[in-house]
């Protein structure tokens, strides 16, 4: 059945692995998942319960008993339904050959249609844009909220909270170029200590008010929502802070597999989060409803200083995870032609997924620093946080509907029922957060709008440029037939012409014939294609077609998680009959100089933006890993 197959697809294939080794590997992956997958949602107790209580009390310093029970019940059931039911049970099954994330889900949904479907593409772009908004806000609010714990130790440190936060963030972004390999090994153990610590901290305070366990009853949610609907609406928006980071479960599916992620959630993360939230609720009740900073205040005595230090380390890890996720998502966007070619540096010789993207890192660093300086406090940033996360989850729900119906072939009634429940919750959370636009929500919308504009311009401009250049190009088959009948001067060697349109003669070929008036005895028209799947096996990498004795058409297919390596891929051609020798091969590339045109089909500002993006694209020689000594670039000017 489709459901069974998809569930197996998200899991590593381990049939040949001994049981003991498999169990050990699963434990190691669980430990790694704690540091990378659950870093964000694991630091939510620092501020989520506090912000929700403050919202339920209208911004006051004291919360009623009804508010404490209602807020805690909302958090418990939000974690249960959104994370445990929606993501763990259903979304994690939607693996695209083991990979997850917004663009992976978009690519999977696209496979059920012929070509790119505009609505699916738009949903993927929106989800990606919102994720980048989350990538900027998460480091800012997480590190800032942790450093604010210093103010609990002694109020004299409060003026230094923002400067200390900026220093920590500056160090975090400056070390990105060295890669995460060396520090990744300690992420899991530190986060494990973090979860056990917050679980213990909460458990020891439940005894302060054991009646808090009654918050498991969802009737308190009904009471909270019905007593004061306007206040409850704002409270729901704050409650969502408790489930931020749930998207990481799906985004990091390819790194750890479904089983370790699920086991880590059910065995460690979920129980420890519940214990801490119940402990905070009991602490507030025992202190006559005073809100304050319950997460830090209930760690009185010797535990306070270590907890502040541990919280800072945990938030840095959570920030590192979301930064790495932004790199991964940006690389996928480049491969799917949603962004221009960006410089990608591999920071590990053994792990393909460990990359560093200087431009993305710089943009994230600037955005995060501006947020910290502009908002000054984590409470102010809380309003900006929810919109990007709720919007991203809503996009996931929409794409999941397509996958359930068109890929899994589930019955319409079943799919409609499940999606209706998820959509009702997602829309409710999104609506409660969108009203905070003027309170700080504009920040995440501004980031998302910027990313959507860039991606939309690149997609639209690339399509218009392709259509315009194709009108002026000669059909390859026609040219090959004429050159076969009346060939020019033939010189020994192989010429490889890179092009995005294998049906038309590349511009570099036409200019070579025009200016040099020679032709190599073996000419290859090479196209690099990105498949709607993360990885392509070597057996499916190369497609070859002999046009005539002078020309051959070759297509190289890479997954959207792979970095194209043309020379390495061409080695496979030897097994298919082409005796490829890199030392006797020249690669011809067309370097286009774009000029704005009044008849481009886009506004002038979008023309200029597209041209600017094209100029920032990484050199094709470096991107495709072609030896620089074998490359000939031919420049052309194109008016778009």
C-alpha positions as CSV (number, residue, x, y, z in Angstrom):
1,X,0.0,0.0,0.0
2,X,1.1,3.6,-0.6
3,X,1.0,4.4,3.0
4,X,3.4,1.5,3.9
5,X,5.7,2.4,1.1
6,X,5.9,6.0,2.1
7,X,6.6,5.1,5.7
8,X,9.4,2.8,4.7
9,X,10.8,5.4,2.3
10,X,11.4,7.8,5.2
11,X,13.3,5.2,7.1
12,X,17.0,4.1,6.5
13,X,17.3,0.7,4.9
14,X,18.7,-1.5,7.7
15,X,17.7,-5.1,6.9
16,X,21.3,-6.3,6.7
17,X,22.4,-4.6,9.9
18,X,22.7,-6.7,13.0
19,X,20.1,-5.9,15.7
20,X,22.6,-4.7,18.3
21,X,24.3,-2.4,15.8
22,X,21.0,-1.1,14.6
23,X,19.9,-0.3,18.1
24,X,23.2,1.5,18.8
25,X,22.9,3.5,15.6
26,X,19.4,4.5,16.5
27,X,20.5,5.7,19.9
28,X,23.3,7.8,18.3
29,X,20.9,9.3,15.8
30,X,18.4,10.1,18.6
31,X,21.2,11.9,20.4
32,X,22.0,13.9,17.3
33,X,18.4,14.7,16.7
34,X,18.1,16.2,20.2
35,X,20.7,18.8,19.3
36,X,19.7,19.6,15.8
37,X,15.9,18.8,15.5
38,X,14.7,19.8,18.9
39,X,16.9,22.7,19.8
40,X,14.3,25.3,18.8
41,X,11.2,23.7,20.4
42,X,13.3,22.7,23.4
43,X,14.1,26.3,24.3
44,X,10.5,27.5,24.1
45,X,9.8,27.0,27.8
46,X,12.1,29.9,28.5
47,X,9.5,32.4,27.2
48,X,6.4,30.6,25.9
49,X,4.5,30.1,29.1
50,X,5.5,33.6,30.4
51,X,4.3,35.3,27.2
52,X,1.0,33.3,27.1
53,X,0.2,34.2,30.7
54,X,1.0,37.8,30.1
55,X,-1.4,37.9,27.1
56,X,-4.2,36.1,29.0
57,X,-3.9,38.7,31.8
58,X,-4.0,41.7,29.3
59,X,-0.4,42.5,29.9
60,X,-0.7,42.5,33.7
61,X,1.9,41.1,36.1
62,X,-0.5,38.7,37.8
63,X,-2.5,35.9,36.2
64,X,-5.7,34.4,37.5
65,X,-6.0,30.7,38.4
66,X,-8.3,30.1,35.5
67,X,-5.8,31.7,33.1
68,X,-3.0,29.4,34.4
69,X,-5.0,26.3,33.9
70,X,-6.3,27.5,30.5
71,X,-2.9,28.5,29.2
72,X,-1.3,25.3,30.3
73,X,-4.1,23.1,28.8
74,X,-3.7,25.0,25.5
75,X,0.1,24.3,25.5
76,X,-0.3,20.6,26.3
77,X,-2.9,20.0,23.6
78,X,-1.1,22.2,21.1
79,X,2.0,20.0,21.5
80,X,-0.1,16.9,21.4
81,X,-2.1,17.7,18.3
82,X,0.3,19.7,16.2
83,X,3.6,17.9,16.9
84,X,2.6,14.4,18.0
85,X,-0.4,13.9,15.7
86,X,0.2,16.1,12.7
87,X,4.0,16.0,12.3
88,X,5.1,12.7,14.0
89,X,2.2,10.6,12.7
90,X,1.5,12.1,9.2
91,X,4.0,14.7,8.0
92,X,7.1,12.6,8.7
93,X,5.7,9.9,6.4
94,X,5.8,12.4,3.4
95,X,9.5,11.8,2.8
96,X,10.8,12.6,-0.7
97,X,13.2,9.6,-0.9
98,X,14.1,10.2,2.7
99,X,14.4,14.0,2.6
100,X,12.0,16.5,4.2
101,X,11.4,20.2,4.3
102,X,9.1,22.7,2.5
103,X,10.9,22.4,-0.9
104,X,11.1,18.7,-0.6
105,X,7.4,18.5,0.0
106,X,6.8,20.9,-2.9
107,X,8.9,18.8,-5.2
108,X,7.1,15.6,-4.1
109,X,3.7,17.2,-4.7
110,X,4.9,18.5,-8.1
111,X,5.7,14.9,-9.2
112,X,2.0,14.2,-9.4
113,X,1.5,16.9,-12.0
114,X,3.1,17.4,-15.5
115,X,5.6,20.1,-15.2
116,X,5.6,23.0,-12.7
117,X,2.2,23.7,-11.3
118,X,2.0,27.5,-10.5
119,X,-0.1,27.0,-7.3
120,X,2.3,24.3,-5.9
121,X,5.3,26.4,-6.9
122,X,3.7,29.5,-5.2
123,X,3.0,27.5,-2.0
124,X,6.6,26.3,-2.0
125,X,8.0,29.8,-2.4
126,X,5.8,31.2,0.3
127,X,6.8,28.4,2.7
128,X,10.5,28.9,2.0
129,X,10.1,32.7,2.5
130,X,8.4,32.2,5.8
131,X,11.1,29.7,6.9
132,X,13.8,32.4,6.2
133,X,11.8,34.8,8.4
134,X,11.9,32.1,11.1
135,X,15.7,31.7,10.5
136,X,16.2,35.4,11.4
137,X,13.9,35.6,14.3
138,X,14.8,32.3,16.1
139,X,18.5,33.2,16.9
140,X,17.4,36.7,18.0
141,X,14.6,35.7,20.4
142,X,16.3,32.5,21.6
143,X,19.6,34.0,22.6
144,X,18.1,37.2,23.9
145,X,15.6,35.3,26.1
146,X,18.4,33.2,27.6
147,X,20.7,36.1,28.3
148,X,17.8,37.9,30.0
149,X,18.2,35.2,32.7
150,X,21.2,37.2,33.8
151,X,18.9,39.9,34.9
152,X,17.2,37.4,37.3
153,X,20.6,36.6,38.9
154,X,21.2,40.3,39.5
155,X,19.2,43.3,38.1
156,X,22.5,45.3,37.7
157,X,23.3,43.2,34.6
158,X,20.1,44.2,32.8
159,X,21.7,47.1,30.8
160,X,24.2,44.6,29.4
161,X,21.7,42.1,28.1
162,X,21.5,43.4,24.5
163,X,25.3,44.0,24.2
164,X,26.0,40.4,25.5
165,X,23.5,39.0,23.1
166,X,25.1,40.8,20.2
167,X,28.5,39.5,21.1
168,X,27.2,35.9,21.3
169,X,25.5,36.2,18.0
170,X,28.5,37.8,16.4
171,X,30.7,34.9,17.5
172,X,28.1,32.4,16.3
173,X,27.9,33.8,12.8
174,X,31.7,34.4,12.5
175,X,32.5,30.8,13.2
176,X,30.1,29.4,10.6
177,X,32.8,29.4,7.9
178,X,34.7,26.7,9.9
179,X,31.8,24.3,9.7
180,X,29.7,22.6,12.3
181,X,31.5,19.2,12.2
182,X,33.7,19.8,15.3
183,X,30.9,21.2,17.5
184,X,28.1,19.0,16.2
185,X,29.3,16.1,18.3
186,X,28.6,18.0,21.5
187,X,25.2,19.4,20.4
188,X,23.4,16.2,21.3
189,X,24.9,15.6,24.8
190,X,24.4,19.3,25.8
191,X,20.8,19.3,24.6
192,X,20.2,15.9,26.4
193,X,21.4,17.5,29.6
194,X,19.2,20.5,28.9
195,X,16.0,18.4,28.5
196,X,16.8,16.4,31.6
197,X,17.5,19.6,33.6
198,X,14.2,21.3,32.5
199,X,12.3,18.1,33.2
200,X,13.8,17.8,36.7
201,X,13.3,21.5,37.3
202,X,9.6,21.2,36.5
203,X,9.0,17.9,38.2
204,X,10.3,19.2,41.6
205,X,7.9,22.1,41.5
206,X,4.7,20.2,40.6
207,X,4.4,19.4,44.3
208,X,4.0,23.1,45.0
209,X,0.5,22.9,43.5
210,X,-0.4,19.3,42.5
211,X,-3.8,20.4,41.3
212,X,-2.0,21.8,38.2
213,X,-2.2,18.3,36.7
214,X,-5.9,18.9,36.2
215,X,-4.9,21.1,33.2
216,X,-4.8,17.9,31.2
217,X,-8.6,18.3,30.9
218,X,-9.3,20.3,27.8
219,X,-12.4,21.8,29.4
220,X,-10.1,24.6,30.8
221,X,-9.4,25.6,27.1
222,X,-13.2,26.0,26.6
223,X,-13.5,28.1,29.8
224,X,-10.5,30.3,28.8
225,X,-11.8,30.9,25.3
226,X,-15.4,31.6,26.3
227,X,-14.8,33.9,29.3
228,X,-13.1,36.6,27.3
229,X,-12.9,35.9,23.5
230,X,-10.8,39.0,22.7
231,X,-8.2,38.2,25.3
232,X,-8.2,34.5,24.4
233,X,-7.6,35.3,20.8
234,X,-4.4,37.1,21.7
235,X,-3.5,34.3,24.1
236,X,-3.7,31.7,21.3
237,X,-1.1,33.6,19.4
238,X,1.3,33.5,22.3
239,X,0.6,29.9,22.9
240,X,2.0,29.1,19.5
241,X,5.4,30.0,20.8
242,X,5.4,26.6,22.5
243,X,5.4,24.7,19.2
244,X,7.8,26.8,17.2
245,X,10.4,24.5,15.9
246,X,8.0,21.7,15.0
247,X,8.9,22.2,11.3
248,X,12.4,21.1,12.1
249,X,11.1,17.6,12.6
250,X,10.3,17.4,8.9
251,X,13.1,19.6,7.7
252,X,15.8,17.4,9.2
253,X,14.2,14.1,8.2
254,X,17.0,13.3,5.7
255,X,19.7,13.7,8.4
256,X,18.3,11.3,11.0
257,X,15.5,9.3,9.5
258,X,11.9,9.0,10.9
259,X,12.5,6.4,13.6
260,X,15.2,8.3,15.7
261,X,13.2,11.6,15.4
262,X,10.0,9.9,16.6
263,X,11.7,8.0,19.4
264,X,13.5,11.1,20.6
265,X,10.2,13.1,20.8
266,X,8.2,10.4,22.5
267,X,10.9,9.2,25.0
268,X,12.7,12.4,25.9
269,X,11.5,15.7,24.4
270,X,7.7,15.5,24.9
271,X,7.8,14.2,28.5
272,X,10.5,16.8,29.6
273,X,8.6,19.7,28.0
274,X,5.4,18.7,29.7
275,X,7.1,18.3,33.1
276,X,8.6,21.8,32.8
277,X,5.4,23.5,31.7
278,X,3.4,21.9,34.5
279,X,6.2,22.9,36.9
280,X,6.0,26.5,35.8
281,X,2.2,26.4,36.2
282,X,2.5,25.0,39.7
283,X,5.1,27.6,40.6
284,X,3.0,30.5,39.4
285,X,0.0,29.2,41.3
286,X,2.0,28.8,44.5
287,X,3.2,32.4,44.1
288,X,-0.3,33.9,44.0
289,X,-0.3,34.2,40.2
290,X,2.7,36.5,39.8
291,X,4.1,36.0,36.3
292,X,7.6,37.3,36.4
293,X,10.2,35.0,34.9
294,X,8.9,31.6,36.1
295,X,11.4,29.5,34.1
296,X,14.4,31.0,35.8
297,X,12.8,32.0,39.1
298,X,11.8,28.4,40.0
299,X,15.5,27.4,39.7
300,X,16.4,29.2,42.9
301,X,19.6,28.7,44.8
302,X,22.5,26.8,43.3
303,X,20.6,25.8,40.1
304,X,20.0,29.4,38.8
305,X,23.5,30.2,37.5
306,X,24.0,26.8,35.8
307,X,20.5,27.0,34.3
308,X,21.2,30.4,32.8
309,X,24.5,29.1,31.3
310,X,22.8,25.9,30.1
311,X,20.0,28.0,28.6
312,X,22.4,30.2,26.7
313,X,24.2,27.1,25.3
314,X,20.9,25.5,24.3
315,X,19.7,28.6,22.5
316,X,23.0,28.9,20.7
317,X,22.6,25.3,19.6
318,X,19.0,26.0,18.5
319,X,20.2,29.0,16.5
320,X,22.9,26.9,14.9
321,X,20.4,24.4,13.8
322,X,18.1,26.9,12.2
323,X,21.1,28.6,10.5
324,X,22.3,25.3,9.0
325,X,18.7,24.7,7.9
326,X,18.7,28.0,6.1
327,X,21.9,27.0,4.2
328,X,20.3,23.6,3.2
329,X,17.1,25.3,2.1
330,X,19.0,27.9,0.1
331,X,20.9,25.2,-1.7
332,X,17.7,23.4,-2.5
333,X,16.3,26.6,-3.9
334,X,19.4,27.1,-6.1
335,X,19.1,23.6,-7.5
336,X,15.4,24.0,-8.2
337,X,16.2,27.3,-10.0
338,X,14.3,29.4,-7.5
339,X,17.5,31.4,-6.7
340,X,20.6,32.3,-8.8
341,X,23.7,30.2,-8.2
342,X,25.1,31.1,-4.8
343,X,28.6,30.2,-3.5
344,X,28.5,27.0,-1.6
345,X,31.5,25.9,0.5
346,X,31.6,22.3,1.8
347,X,33.0,22.2,5.3
348,X,33.3,18.5,5.7
349,X,35.1,15.9,3.6
350,X,32.7,13.1,4.7
351,X,29.3,14.8,5.3
352,X,27.7,16.3,2.1
353,X,25.1,18.2,4.0
354,X,27.6,20.3,6.0
355,X,27.9,23.4,3.9
356,X,28.5,27.1,4.4
357,X,27.0,29.8,2.2
358,X,28.7,33.2,2.8
359,X,26.0,35.4,1.4
360,X,23.2,33.7,3.2
361,X,25.3,33.9,6.4
362,X,25.9,37.6,6.0
363,X,22.2,38.4,5.3
364,X,21.1,36.3,8.3
365,X,23.7,38.0,10.6
366,X,22.6,41.5,9.6
367,X,18.9,40.6,10.0
368,X,19.4,39.0,13.4
369,X,21.5,41.9,14.7
370,X,19.0,44.5,13.5
371,X,16.1,42.6,15.3
372,X,18.0,42.5,18.6
373,X,18.9,46.2,18.5
374,X,15.4,47.2,17.3
375,X,13.3,45.1,19.6
376,X,15.6,45.1,22.7
377,X,13.6,42.4,24.6
378,X,12.4,38.9,23.8
379,X,8.9,39.8,24.8
380,X,8.8,42.4,22.0
381,X,10.1,39.9,19.5
382,X,7.4,37.3,20.5
383,X,4.9,39.1,18.3
384,X,7.1,38.8,15.3
385,X,7.8,35.2,15.8
386,X,4.4,33.5,15.4
387,X,3.5,34.8,11.9
388,X,6.3,33.1,10.0
389,X,6.0,29.8,11.8
390,X,2.2,29.5,11.6
391,X,2.3,30.5,7.9
392,X,4.9,27.9,7.2
393,X,2.8,25.2,9.0
394,X,-0.3,26.3,7.0
395,X,1.7,25.8,3.7
396,X,2.8,22.3,4.9
397,X,-0.9,21.4,5.5
398,X,-1.8,22.5,2.0
399,X,1.0,20.5,0.3
400,X,0.3,17.5,2.6
401,X,-3.2,17.5,1.2
402,X,-1.9,17.1,-2.3
403,X,0.5,14.3,-1.3
404,X,-2.2,12.4,0.6
405,X,-4.6,12.5,-2.3
406,X,-2.4,12.3,-5.4
407,X,0.7,10.4,-4.1
408,X,-0.7,8.2,-1.3
409,X,-4.1,7.8,-3.0
410,X,-6.0,8.0,0.3
411,X,-9.8,8.3,0.2
412,X,-11.1,11.8,-0.2
413,X,-13.3,11.7,2.9
414,X,-10.4,10.6,5.1
415,X,-8.0,13.2,3.7
416,X,-10.6,16.0,3.9
417,X,-11.3,15.1,7.6
418,X,-7.7,15.1,8.7
419,X,-6.8,18.3,6.7
420,X,-9.8,20.1,8.0
421,X,-8.7,19.5,11.6
422,X,-5.1,20.6,10.8
423,X,-6.2,23.5,8.8
424,X,-8.7,24.7,11.4
425,X,-5.9,24.7,14.0
426,X,-3.3,26.3,11.7
427,X,-5.7,29.0,10.5
428,X,-6.7,29.8,14.1
429,X,-3.1,30.2,15.1
430,X,-2.2,32.2,12.0
431,X,-5.2,34.5,12.5
432,X,-4.3,35.1,16.1
433,X,-0.8,36.0,15.1
434,X,-1.5,38.1,12.0
435,X,-3.2,40.7,14.2
436,X,0.2,41.4,15.7
437,X,1.5,43.0,12.5
438,X,1.9,46.4,14.0
439,X,3.3,45.0,17.3
440,X,6.3,43.5,15.6
441,X,4.8,41.0,13.2
442,X,5.7,43.3,10.3
443,X,9.4,42.1,10.7
444,X,8.7,38.5,9.7
445,X,6.3,39.6,6.9
446,X,9.0,42.0,5.6
447,X,11.6,39.2,5.4
448,X,9.1,36.9,3.7
449,X,8.1,39.6,1.2
450,X,11.7,40.2,0.4
451,X,12.4,36.5,-0.2
452,X,9.2,36.1,-2.3
453,X,10.1,39.1,-4.4
454,X,13.6,37.8,-5.1
455,X,12.4,34.2,-5.8
456,X,9.5,35.4,-7.9
457,X,11.7,37.7,-9.9
458,X,14.3,35.0,-10.6
459,X,11.7,32.5,-11.7
460,X,9.8,34.9,-13.9
461,X,13.0,36.5,-15.3
462,X,14.6,33.1,-16.1
463,X,11.4,32.0,-17.9
464,X,11.2,35.2,-20.0
465,X,15.0,35.1,-20.8
466,X,14.7,31.4,-21.9
467,X,11.7,32.2,-24.2
468,X,13.4,35.3,-25.7
469,X,16.8,33.5,-26.4
470,X,15.0,30.5,-27.8
471,X,13.3,32.6,-30.5
472,X,16.7,33.7,-31.8
473,X,18.4,30.3,-31.6
474,X,18.8,27.7,-34.4
475,X,17.3,24.2,-33.8
476,X,20.2,21.9,-33.0
477,X,19.1,19.0,-35.2
478,X,18.8,21.4,-38.2
479,X,22.3,22.8,-37.6
480,X,23.8,19.3,-37.0
481,X,22.3,18.0,-40.3
482,X,23.7,21.0,-42.3
483,X,27.2,20.8,-40.7
484,X,27.3,17.1,-41.4
485,X,26.6,17.7,-45.1
486,X,29.0,20.7,-45.3
487,X,31.4,20.6,-42.4
488,X,33.8,23.5,-41.6
489,X,37.5,22.9,-40.7
490,X,37.6,19.9,-38.3
491,X,40.1,19.9,-35.5
492,X,40.9,17.0,-33.1
493,X,39.5,16.9,-29.6
494,X,36.1,17.2,-27.8
495,X,34.1,20.3,-27.3
496,X,31.4,20.3,-24.6
497,X,28.9,23.1,-24.9
498,X,26.8,23.8,-21.8
499,X,23.2,24.9,-22.4
500,X,19.8,24.9,-20.6
501,X,18.0,24.1,-23.9
502,X,19.2,20.9,-25.5
503,X,16.9,21.3,-28.5
504,X,18.6,24.6,-29.7
505,X,22.2,25.2,-30.7
506,X,24.0,26.8,-27.8
507,X,25.1,30.4,-28.2
508,X,28.7,29.5,-27.5
509,X,28.6,27.0,-30.4
510,X,27.2,29.5,-32.9
511,X,29.8,32.2,-31.9
512,X,32.6,29.6,-32.1
513,X,31.5,28.8,-35.7
514,X,31.1,32.4,-36.5
515,X,34.5,33.6,-35.2
516,X,36.8,30.6,-35.3
517,X,35.2,28.8,-38.3
518,X,36.2,25.4,-37.0
519,X,34.5,22.4,-35.4
520,X,35.8,19.7,-33.1
521,X,35.5,16.1,-34.3
522,X,33.4,15.4,-31.3
523,X,30.9,17.9,-30.0
524,X,28.7,17.4,-27.0
525,X,25.7,19.5,-26.2
526,X,25.5,19.2,-22.4
527,X,22.4,19.9,-20.2
528,X,22.3,19.8,-16.4
529,X,18.9,18.8,-15.1
530,X,17.6,19.0,-11.5
531,X,15.4,16.1,-10.6
532,X,12.4,16.5,-8.2
533,X,14.1,14.2,-5.7
534,X,17.0,14.8,-3.4
535,X,19.5,12.3,-4.8
536,X,19.9,10.5,-8.2
537,X,21.6,7.1,-8.3
538,X,24.6,6.9,-10.7
539,X,22.7,4.5,-12.9
540,X,20.2,7.3,-13.7
541,X,22.8,10.1,-13.8
542,X,23.6,10.2,-17.6
543,X,21.4,10.2,-20.7
544,X,23.2,10.1,-24.1
545,X,21.8,10.5,-27.6
546,X,23.9,10.4,-30.7
547,X,22.7,13.0,-33.2
548,X,25.2,12.2,-36.0
549,X,28.9,11.5,-36.2
550,X,29.8,15.1,-35.2
551,X,27.2,15.8,-32.4
552,X,26.0,14.1,-29.3
553,X,23.4,15.2,-26.8
554,X,24.1,14.5,-23.2
555,X,21.9,15.2,-20.1
556,X,23.2,15.0,-16.6
557,X,20.6,14.7,-13.8
558,X,21.3,15.6,-10.2
559,X,19.0,15.7,-7.2
560,X,18.2,19.0,-5.5
561,X,20.3,18.0,-2.5
562,X,23.4,17.3,-4.6
563,X,26.1,19.6,-5.8
564,X,26.7,19.1,-9.5
565,X,30.1,17.8,-10.5
566,X,30.3,17.6,-14.3
567,X,33.7,15.9,-14.7
568,X,32.8,13.2,-12.2
569,X,29.5,12.6,-13.8
570,X,31.0,12.4,-17.3
571,X,33.2,9.5,-16.2
572,X,30.0,7.5,-16.2
573,X,29.7,8.1,-20.0
574,X,32.7,5.8,-20.5
575,X,30.5,2.9,-19.5
576,X,28.0,3.9,-22.2
577,X,30.5,4.1,-25.0
578,X,31.9,7.7,-25.0
579,X,35.7,7.6,-24.4
580,X,35.8,10.7,-22.3
581,X,39.3,12.2,-21.6
582,X,39.3,15.4,-19.6
583,X,42.8,16.4,-21.0
584,X,41.5,16.4,-24.6
585,X,38.2,18.2,-23.8
586,X,37.3,21.9,-23.8
587,X,34.2,23.2,-22.1
588,X,32.5,26.2,-23.9
589,X,30.3,28.4,-21.7
590,X,28.2,31.4,-22.7
591,X,28.5,34.4,-20.4
592,X,25.5,36.6,-20.9
593,X,25.6,40.3,-20.3
594,X,21.9,41.3,-19.6
595,X,20.4,44.6,-20.5
596,X,17.0,45.9,-19.5
597,X,14.4,46.2,-22.2
598,X,11.1,48.1,-22.2
599,X,9.4,45.0,-23.8
600,X,10.7,42.4,-21.4
601,X,7.3,41.6,-19.9
602,X,8.3,42.7,-16.4
603,X,8.3,46.2,-14.8
604,X,11.6,48.1,-15.0
605,X,12.4,47.7,-11.3
606,X,12.0,43.9,-11.7
607,X,14.2,43.9,-14.8
608,X,16.9,45.6,-12.8
609,X,16.5,43.3,-9.9
610,X,16.8,40.2,-12.1
611,X,19.9,41.6,-13.8
612,X,21.4,42.3,-10.4
613,X,20.7,38.8,-9.2
614,X,22.2,37.4,-12.4
615,X,25.3,39.3,-11.9
616,X,25.7,38.0,-8.3
617,X,25.4,34.4,-9.5
618,X,28.5,32.3,-8.9
619,X,30.8,31.4,-11.8
620,X,29.5,28.4,-13.7
621,X,33.0,27.0,-13.9
622,X,33.3,26.8,-10.1
623,X,29.7,25.8,-9.5
624,X,29.8,22.8,-11.8
625,X,33.4,22.0,-10.6
626,X,34.9,22.2,-14.1
627,X,38.7,22.5,-14.3
628,X,39.4,26.1,-15.0
629,X,42.2,25.3,-17.5
630,X,39.7,23.5,-19.8
631,X,37.1,26.3,-20.0
632,X,36.5,28.8,-22.8
633,X,33.9,31.5,-22.1
634,X,32.2,33.4,-24.9
635,X,30.4,36.6,-24.0
636,X,27.1,37.6,-25.4
637,X,24.8,40.6,-24.8
638,X,21.1,39.9,-24.3
639,X,18.3,42.4,-23.9
640,X,15.5,40.9,-21.7
